[in-house]
Amino acid sequence: MTRYHPLLVALHWLIALMIVMALIFGGAFLAEMPNDDPAKIDGLRAHMSLGMAVLVLMLIRLATRLFTAKPPPAGTGNALLDKAGAATHWLFYILVIAMAGSGLATARMAGLPDIVFGGSGAPLPEDFGIYPPRIAHGILATLIGLLLLLHVAAALYHQFLRKDGLFRRMWFGDRQA
């Protein structure tokens, strides 16, 4: 077997796109927008919906990874790098699930479900920074961003320097080829 299950491949690329969108939107737009800006509620609705979708899809991806056949681990020729590569994949699951959890905890503490989805008309809290899970959310965002950069660098290393065809493993096609 040389490729991952097609559902795992589809979820990999879809979740990657969604995470990048959520990180950019949350960090570049929402974090900079004052909480008394009326557009912030619409932005939070989109960000929170995207985050929940990422969580659900990530849990489906984890189940798919655990219960489908997969190709043997990719090697670099260095045992330490090989272990680091495997660890970073599991770290993605941990960080993304923790990120969604910190977002949910912040939302609950700040009363966001009623404000953002319930149309209560209540104002947003003055500052989300007073909620400890929001601080964790920001730290997790930074860690996920750094891990994404490392992941992309490793994929490019395999594709263009090692030329070992690693990219094919996470793409569609005959799984036995």
PyMOL commands that set and color helices and strands:
alter all, ss='L'
color gray80, all
select helices_A, chain A and resi 6-30+39-67+79-110+112-117+128-130+132-162+166-169
alter helices_A, ss='H'
color red, helices_A
deselect
rebuild
show_as cartoon
